[in-house]
Amino acid sequence: MGGGSIAFDAIVAEAPEMRAVLRMGAQVAPTDATVLILGESGTGKELIARAIHEASPRRAGPFIKVDCAALPEGLLESELFGHEKGAFTDAAAEKPGRFELAHGGTLFLDEVAELPLSLQAKLLRVLQERAFERVGGTRTISVDVRILAATNRDLAKALKTNQFREDLYYRLNVVPVVVPPLRRRPEDILPLAAHFLQGFGARYGKAVPEIGPEAAALLRRYPWPGNVRELEHIIERAVILWEKGPLTPEELAVNLMAVASDGAPDEELMTLEELEREYIRRVLRRVRGHKSRAARILGINRKTLLEKRKRYGIE
């Protein structure tokens, strides 16, 4: 549930595959080895990176994250390496980059496969020499930084299509850690759901509901394409909507309700549009028409909610 420090023993893991991941993370943490964390979106790659940092001799130093997919190419170089005053039009003052900010600690390069090739070459040099120049500068800056990287992409495929440098791949892939998707860790689904219930119950000031048997069966049966992040969001919405009694399938989100109909005859199944319309109606009824609150529960913005209401003819 968000950032902050995290210890390996605080990570919910009952599944043997996930426990093996945590064991490997704990083994590599005391070293300065570069770790490449692989796995689908939402599996908890950043959580593993934070735990490695917290269990390392660098724990007192900073943990700095760079989301390589979220920053436009023009800004990424300046974000990583900093810039000197006047380096470009908006550079009114000198600015240290994330490498400098991570000095003495850990730099986490999330979605590293999204780095453009031009920056991959510069990153390779920093990994080799632990030195770089700011954008628009000539002074070489040395840093003491441990690198952790993560990606949800198939890097072997990216190598074949020349989208990722082979020499950088081998520099990053010193210790690969593969985080399994939630569908391969069924033993973790209900313990994770209970963990999120506890956290969101505290956040929203609600007594933590029990997960009813039908809801539990539904959680176990759903394939979790969005992994742990999707489970977290669904439990948050359920806690917000919950009023009394054990948690029911109806208090879970629309995609889970679709799975609940698995045993129904084809003619009784709803289309995706019908499911969405029905779920939006249900949320609006529950929040007594409060549009901003409904949009937050649905995970969309207010404008999108108004557009969907108009499209579906929901009063």
HUJO-V568180 format. One record per backbone hydrogen bond with DSSP energy under -0.5 kcal/mol. NH is the residue of the N-H (numbers start at 1). CO is the residue of the C=O. Records with the same first field share a line. If there is no record, write none. Layout:
BEGIN
NH->CO  CO
END
This chain:
BEGIN
10->7
11->8
13->11
19->15
20->16
21->17
22->18
23->19
24->20
25->21
26->22
27->23
28->24
29->25
30->26
31->28
35->147
36->175
37->35  149
38->36  177
39->151
43->40
48->44
49->45
50->46
51->47
52->48
53->49
54->50
55->51
56->53
59->56
61->58
64->62  106
66->108
68->66  110
70->67
71->67
75->72
76->72
77->73
79->75
80->76
81->77
82->78
83->95
84->135
86->91
87->84
91->88
92->90
95->83
98->79
99->80
101->97
102->98
103->100
104->144
105->102
106->62
107->146
108->64  106
109->107  148
110->66  108
112->109  150
114->111
115->112
119->116
120->116
121->117
122->118
123->119
124->120
125->121
126->122
127->123
128->124
129->125
130->126
132->141
134->139
135->82
137->134
141->132
143->130
145->143
146->105
148->107  146
149->35
150->109
151->37
155->153
158->154
159->155
160->156
161->157
162->159
163->158
164->158
169->165
170->166
171->167
172->168
173->169
174->172
175->34  172
177->36
179->38  177
180->178
184->181
185->182
188->185
189->186
190->186
191->187
192->188
193->189
194->190
195->191
196->192
197->193
198->194
199->195
200->196
201->197
202->198
203->199
204->200
205->202
206->201
212->210  247
216->212
217->213
218->214
219->215
220->216
221->217
222->218
227->224
228->42
229->42  226
230->226
231->227
232->228
233->229
234->230
235->231
236->232
237->233
238->234
239->235
240->236
241->237
242->238
247->210
251->248
252->249
256->253
257->253
258->254
259->255
260->256
261->257  258
262->259
264->261
268->265
269->265  266
275->271
276->272
277->273
278->274
279->275
280->276
281->277
282->278
283->279
284->280
285->281
286->282
287->283
288->285
289->284
290->287
291->289
294->290
295->291
296->292
297->293
298->294
299->295
300->295
305->301
306->302
307->303
308->304
309->305
310->306
311->307
312->308
313->309
314->309
315->313
END
